[in-house]
Amino acid sequence: MTPKLSRHHDGTLYRDLNGNGVMDAYENPNLSVAERVDDLIGRMSLAEKAGLMIHSIVSVNAAGDLDSPLMSAGRVPADEFVLNRHVTHLNVHRIPDPRSMARWSNQIQELAESTPLGIPVTISTDPRHSFTENWGASFSAEHLSAWPEPIGLGALSDEDTVREFADIARQEYTALGIRSALHPTLDVATEPRWARQYSTFGQSAEQVARFGVAYVDGFEGVDGLSSSSVACMAKHFPGGGPQRDGEDPHFPYGREQDYVGDMFEYHLAPFRRVLARGVSAIMPSYGIPIGLSLDGERIEEVAFGFNRQILTGLLREQLGFQGVICSDWSLITESRFGGAHLPARAWGVEHLGELDRVQRAVEAGCDQFGGEDTPSWIVELVESGRLSEERVDESVRRLLAVKFELGLFDDPYVDEDAAVEIVGSSQFRAAGHRAQVHSATVVVDSDDRPSIPVARGSRMYSPEIPDVEISAAGFAPATLDEAEVIVTRISAPFDPRDEYLLEPAFHAGSLEFADADVERLRTLSQHAPVIVVIHLERPALLAPLLPHSAAILAVYGSSDAAVLEALATEGAARGSLPFDVPRSLDEIVAARSDVPGDTTSPLFRAGV
């Protein structure tokens, strides 16, 4: 689709978004963003302003149109958000094939164009370029190019690859109509049990900072936002890594962030670097800071999204951030889906009602509420005199500026044919495959044969890798008794949980392998040397595996083909550990959650 353009008497082509036959200032592509924003704010109703402050989850349908059944039932339809609630920031979860997704994006923008002011929609997404499917945090690549998780980019330790990834992801997103990335994650992985380490760049704050800058460069562009950019929302300010006992703040038992090692500044450092570089939006952490003092002032123990000292005092006033602050998802209301529920993440202010929570967050500094559906909260607060419209205008100004900078007011449409060619192209898939191979990390390579690399032509048995993949990689598929080498793919252990919505997807709890897993490995090793390929989304306790392994290869999101190439090719596995691998659970329990590498005698050090 292409935009419907009118011609001004001076020859300027513009979109007559309000249909009045006049090129109003906000429609004039020759004016500055500030001039266009000023004009548009003066034309908006309070309800339209309130809609901008809501960032809602929508379900797309497989056909890529607005009339077919949704891919996820139970959600508010997108047309209800756009037409009746004036919500123009829509967060997509499951998406269909590229052509259908591009068609859906175009239909949403066409619908938005029919509204009184024609404000375009900003479509956003969580990360979706790797292998982890967790609809509370990230999605598997599916039709897009597949890369290692960010922790794998951390293992590869190469800024150029991070920048290449971000640029390719930007091209795929924009081809689909997605213009807002709810990432990067700038948290530092200092608590070995934390479930979200896979989405970080590791335990080095310096590396997280460098990679964060490269990441934003690739998505937003080194010269700032433009019509080819994807706006980034860096998270989880001021650093979500130091989780007590490694529990995640999505859940009531994971509310606390501990700074027992006095390392607040260490976790803040990546944000300082990215803020200095410039980024469109910041998402605060869900967590509550425990025992934190800054400049001699005790920080209130409420979630960062409600914390004025952090959002206004630190982020706005000290660090000078002028962009959008968007809360993490469902800070105000509980989540329900398929019979499961999760309380609102209003940690520290659970006693407040929904309206009071909204007021508290806006007064703290939030401009927008992620994962919420109810703009009428803002209207009610203004009409009751509890919130000034001038304060609402501050947030609306920031939110509109990003839409203008992205060029959405001038042309929000995408080419459906181009989406098919660009998304998941052979070139992009090859780049992702290379990163998967190179990020693989040889943790242990013993003197027992076979070492890594494994000679092509070897008779290989794998319980998890199909024979067709083994053959394609140049090995000979074999039975267990025939094998010269055994390759087994395993994952880092975790405690299965299913009390709350989203909980099954967060791999938390123990890092110890079950006795049965170790025994299985011992049994395999009696037939032939075993190479253990472990998906190291968290630093699993590997010590029990060592006696039964000829080699251990850590991967961080890799296809079978990438694993086999890493095993077969000299020097292909170039990764180094992005975090320490502890020796025992007791050492993890004794370590301080905010201090990197704080176990006393780790089995393997980061960087190995």
N, C-alpha and C positions, 0 to 999 in steps of 0.2 A: 504494500500500500504506500501511497504518497500523500502528503498533506494537501488539503484543498487550500489554494492560495488566492488571495486577492491582490490587486495592484493599486498602490497609492498613486496619487497624481504626480508625485515626484519620481515614480518608477519603482519604488520599493515594493517587493513582494512580501506579503505578511499573511498570517492566519487570522481571520476575523473570528476570534474565539467566542466573543459574546454576541456575534451576529447583528451588530448595529450599523454595519456599513461604513464604519469609521476605523482608521488605524489608531487605536488608543495606545497610550504610551507603553503599556505592558505587552502589547502585541508588536511593537516596533523593534525589529532585530538590530537596528542601528544604535539604540540607546544602551547605556550601561546597565548592568544587572541591578545596581542600586536604584536607578531611576525606574526601571520596570517593576521592581518589587514595591517601591513606594506607591506607584500608581495602582497596582493590583490590590494592595492591602486596603486602600481607601474604597475599593469597590466591593469588598467582601463582607458578607454577613457574619455575625458571631458564630452561627452554626457552621459556616464554611471554614472559618478559622479553627474552630474546635476539631473539625474533621481532619485537618492537617496534623493535629497533635496526636493522632491515633495511627498506629502501625499494625495492621491486622493480618492474621493468617488467613489465606484463602486456599480453597481446593480448586485445582484445574481438572478438566475432564479429558479423557483419552482422545476425543475427537477434535479438541482444540477450538471449541466454540462455547458460547455462553448458555446454550439451551440444553445441551446433553447432560446426562447424570454426572455428578461429580465423582472424581476418583476416590475421594474420602468423604463419606456421608457424614452429616451432622454439622457441617460448617455453614456459616452464613454465606449465601451466594455473593459473588463478586459484584453483581449489578446492584444488589441491595446496599453494599458499602458505598459504591460510587454515586448512585443516583439519590439515595435517601439519607445516607449518613455523611456524605461529603468526604469520605475517607479516600485519600489518593496515595497512600503508601501501603502496598500489598505484598505480603511475604508468602512466596510460594513454597510448598513442601514437595510432594511428588509431582513430577512433570512428565508429559508424554514425549513422543519422538520430536525431533527438532522442528519439522514442518508444522506439526500440530501446536507445539508450544509457541512458535512465532505467530501462527494464526490467532491463537488465544490472546497474545500480547496486543496484536493489532486490533482485535475486537474490543478489548478493554480500553484502548486509547480512543477508538472511535466512539465508544460509549461516553468516555470522559469529555470528548469534544462536544457532545450534545448537551452538556450541563450548562447552566447560565453563564459561567465564566470560562468554561472549557479548560479547567486546570488539569494538566496531564497527570497520569499515574506513574509513580515510581515503583517498579517491581524489584523486590529484593529476594535474596536467598542466603541461607547458611552455606558453608562449604559443601561442594558436591563434586570433587574431582579425585576421589580416592576410593577406598574399599569399605569404609566403616559406615554402616547404616544405623543411624541413631537420630530419629526425627526430632529429638530435643536438642541436637547439636550439629549434626552433619549428615550428609547423604552420600550413597555410593555413586560413582561416576555415571554408570549406565551408558547413555548415548554420548557423553562427553569424553574427552581424553582422560585417561586414568594415570594418576601420579602417586608417589608415596604420600602418606600423611605428612603434615608439616614436621612432625618429629623425625621423619625420614629425610626431609630436606635439611633438618638440623644435623643429622648423621652425615650427610654428604658434605656439609660445611662449605658451601660454594654460593656466594651471593649472586653470581651470574645465573646459576640454575634457578634460584628463587625468583629473580627478575624475569627470566624466560618463562617460568611457570605462570607468574602473575600476568604477563603480557598475553600468553595464550589463553588463559582463563578469561581475561578481559574480552578477547575477541569472540570467544564462544558465548559468554554472557550477553554481550551486546547484540550478537546475531539472533539471540532468543528474545531480546527485549528486556533483559534483566540489567538494571542500571545501578543497583545498590548491593554491595557485598557486605554481609554481616560478619566481617572478618577483616583483618587478621587478628588472631589471638596473640597478645603480647605478654601473656602470663609466663612466669618462669617456673620450671618443673623442679621444685625443691622438696616436695613431699612424695616419696616413692609410691605410696598407695593411691594417690589421687587419680581418678578415672579419666580426667581430661588431658593428661600429659600428651596423648597422641596428637592433639591439636596445637601443641606448643612447638617451639624450636629447640627445647632442651633446658638444661639447668644453668647455662651460662647467660647471665643478663646482658653481657656485652654482645654475644652472638645474637640473642633475641632482638636487641636494638638494631644491629646492622641489618639483619634479615627483615625486620619490620619495615625499615626504610626502603629496602629493595622491593619488598612486596607492594608497598603503596606506590612506589615509582611505576611498577608494572601495571597496576590497575588504574591509577588516577592520571598518570603521565607526569613527567618530570617538570613540566611547565604549569601544572595545575589542571583543574577540571576542564573538560571540553566535550564536544559532541561525540567523541569517541571513547570517553572515559567511563569507568565504573567507579562510583563513589564508595570509599571504604568506611567502615565503622569499626574502629580499633577497640578491642576489649581484652580483659574486663578491668577497667580502671578502679583503683590504682595498682592492680596486680592481683590476680586471683589464685596464685599458686600456693600460698601458705595455709592450706586447709587443715584444720585440726583433725588428726587421725586419718588424713587423706580422704575424708568424706566430702561429697560434692554439695554445694549450697543450693542446688535444685531441691534438696530434700530437707525436712525439718531437722534431721540429725546432723546436717552438715553446715549449719549456719555460721560457725565461728571461724574466723581467720586469726591465727595466733602469730604474734611478733615477739616470741620469747627470745629470739636471737638478735633483736633490735635491727632487723634487716629490711625495714620498710623501704628505705631508699634504694636498696638493691632491686626490689621488685618494681619500684617506680621508674627506674632508670630507662627501660625500653620506651616507656610512654614519653619521657622527657625528649628522647631522640626523635621519635615520630612526630610529636607535637611541634618540635623545632623545624622539622621538615615540612609539616603541614599535612593535615588529614581532615576529611570532611566531617566525621562524626566520631563520638566516643560513647561506648556503652559501659556503664558502671557495673562492678561486680555485685552479685547477690549478697555477698558475705557481710558479716558483722565484724568490724575490727575490735579485737580484744586486747586490752592493756596497751593501747597505742597513744602516745603523746607526740605532738609535733610542735616544735618551737616553744616548748614548755607548756603547751595547752593540751589538756586531756581531750581526746576525740570521743565524741558520743558513741556509745555502743548500739548503733542502729545500722541497718543495711546501708551500703554505700549509696544506693539509689535514693535514700531519704536523708542523706547526710550533707547538710549545708556546709559544714566545715571543709568537707572534701570536694564537693562539686563546685561550690561558689568560691570558698576561701582558697583552696589549693588549685583546682583546675582552671577556674576562670581568672581569679585575681592574681595568683602567684605565677601560674604557667601561661597565662594570657590566651587561653583557648577561646576562640570566637565562633566556633562551629556548633553543630547540633549535639546535644546530649540526649540520647535515647535510652530509656530504661531497658534492662533485660526483660525477657518475655514473662508476662503474667505476674507482675509485681503487685497488682491490685486485686485481681480476682483469682479464684481457684480454677484449675483446669480439670475438665472431665472429657473422657473419650472411651467408648466401648466398655462402659461399666467401671473403668478405673478412674481414680481422681488423684489430684495433687494440690495441696493447699497453696493459696497465694504466697508468693515468696516475699511477704511483707515482714521480713525478719526484724525483730526489735520493735515493730509497731503493729503487731498482730491484733492488739486491743482496739485499734482504730477501725472505724467503718470505711467502706470503699471511698466515699466522697472525701473523708478526712485524709485518707492515704494519698489521694490524688493531689489535694491541696498541699500536703506535706512535701510530696516529691517535686511539685512545681516550685514551691518556695525554696527547696534545696537547690534547684537549678535545672531540673529535667525539662526538656522541651517537648518530648514525645514519649508515648507509652507503647512499648512493644508488646505484641500479642494480645492486646485488648481490643474490644469491639464497641466501646460506649463513649462517643464524643459528647453526649449530653451531660456528662459529668462537668466538663469545662463550662458549658453553657450555664448550668445551674450554679456553679461557683461564682461566675461573673454576675449573673442576675441577682444573686443573693448578697452581693457586695463582699464576698469573702476573697475574691481574686479580682484584680483590676484588669480591664481589657488591655491596658497598656502593657501589662506583663505578658498577656497572651500574644500581643503583637510582637514582642521581642522574639518569642519562639517561632511565630509564623514567619517573621522576616528571615530567620536563619534557614528554615525549612524551604521556603520559596527560593532563596538564593541558590541552593543546590540544584533545584529543578531547572532554573534558568541557566546556570553554569553548564549543566549537562546537555543543554540544547533541547530539552523536552518540549518547551513551549513552541519551538520553531519546527521541530519534526520528531515526533516520538515513535514513528512507524519503522518496521523492519521489513526486509526482503525475505519472503518465505523460501524462495529458491536458494538464496545465499545461505540461509540458515542450514539447509541440508548439506551444502558444500563445505561450510566452515566448521560446524560443530562435529567433533570427533573425526576430523579429516585424518588421512593417513599420516600426514606430516606431523600433526599435533599428537596423534597416538604414538608415533615413533619417539617423539621427544619425551613423552611421559614414560614410555617403556625404558628408555635409556636411564632416566632418573631412578626408576625402580631398580634396575640392575646395579647402577653405580652406588646407590645408597646402602645396598646390602653390606653387612658388617661381619667379617670373620672374627668371632669372639674367641673361639678355640680351634686350633688346627693342630692336631696331635701328630706324633711321628708314626702312628699306626696308619696303614694304608686303608682306604684311599684318603689322601689329603686333598685340600682344595688348591688348584682345580682338579676335577675328576676327569680322567681321560675319556674322550668321546669313544664310543664303541663299547664301553663297559656295560656289563649286564646289571641293570638297575631294577630294583623293586621299590615301589612306593605305595603305601596304603591309601594315600590321599591324591596323588597326581595320576591322571589318566594315562594309560599306555600310549595313546595317540600323541600326547604332549611329550612323553619321554622319547618316542621315536623321532618326532620333529626336531628335538634338540640334539639328535645324533647319538643317543644311547640305545641300548637294546633292552626292551621290556623283558622282565624276567619274573619268575615266581620267587617266593621267599627262599626256597631251597636252592634255586639256581643263582641267586644274586651274588654279584661281586661287591655291590654296594647297596645299602638301604638308605633311602631318603624319606624322612617322615616330617610332615608339616604339623606344627602344634601352635597353640596360642598361649600367651601368658595367662596364668591361672587367675581366677576371681571367684567371689562368692555370689552365686545366683540369688537375686532378690526380686520380689514381685509384689510388694505391698502397695507401692505408689505407682501412678502413671509415670512412664518413662524409665522407671527403675531397672527393668530387665536390660535396657540398652547401655546402662552405665556400668562398666566392668570395674567394680570397686572391691574393697575388702582384702582378704589374704592374698599374698603373692607366692605362697608355698604350693608346690605341686602335691597332688594327692599321691598316696602310696601306690595306688593302682597305676597311675601314670608312669611312675618310676619303674615299677615292675614290668610294665609293658615294654618300656625301652630296654630293660635288662634282657628280656626274652628275645627281642629283635636282635640285640647285639650278639647273641649266641649263634646266629646264622651268618652274619657278615658285618663288616664295619658299618656303623650307623652315622649318618649326617643328620643332625637335628636342625631343621629350619623353623625358627620360632618367630612368630609375629610379636615383636617386642613393643606393644603399645604402652606397657608399663615395665619397669625394671624387675622382671621376675627373678626369684631366687634360684639361680641356675646350678648351685653347687651339687644337688643330688643327681643331676643329669651327667655330670662330667665323667664319672667312672664308666659310663655306658655309651659314650659318644666319641667317635673318631674326630668329629668336628661339629661345631655349632655355628650356624649362620643366622644372624639376626636380620630380619626384614621388618619393614614398617608400613606395609601396604604394597603387595607385589603379586602379580599374576604367576601362575605356574611356569609360563614361558620365561618370565624374567628371573625367577628362582633358578631354573635350569641353566640359563645363560650365565648367571653369576657363578654357578658351580663349575661350569665347563670352561670358562675363559680366564686365562691368566690375567690377573690384575683388574678384572671387571668389578669385583666387589671392593669398592673404594671407601665405604663408609667407616666412620668411627663412632663409638658409643656417644650418644647425645646426653647421657646421664650416667651416674655411677650405678653399677649393679651391686646391691648390698650382699653381704655374706649370710645374714640371718634376720629373721623377723624381730628378734630381741634388739638387734642393733637399730632397726628402723623405728621401733617403738621408743627407744631412748633418744633418737635424734630430734633436733629442733625443726619444726615444719617450715620455717622461713629461711633456713640456712642451706645453701647448696652443698651437696657432698658431705653431709654431717655425720654419716655413719663412721664408726671408729676404724674398721678394717675392711673396706669393700672388697668384694671378690674381683671386680674389674673397675677401673677408674674411667670416667668420661674422657673421651679423646683417644681411647685405645682402639 
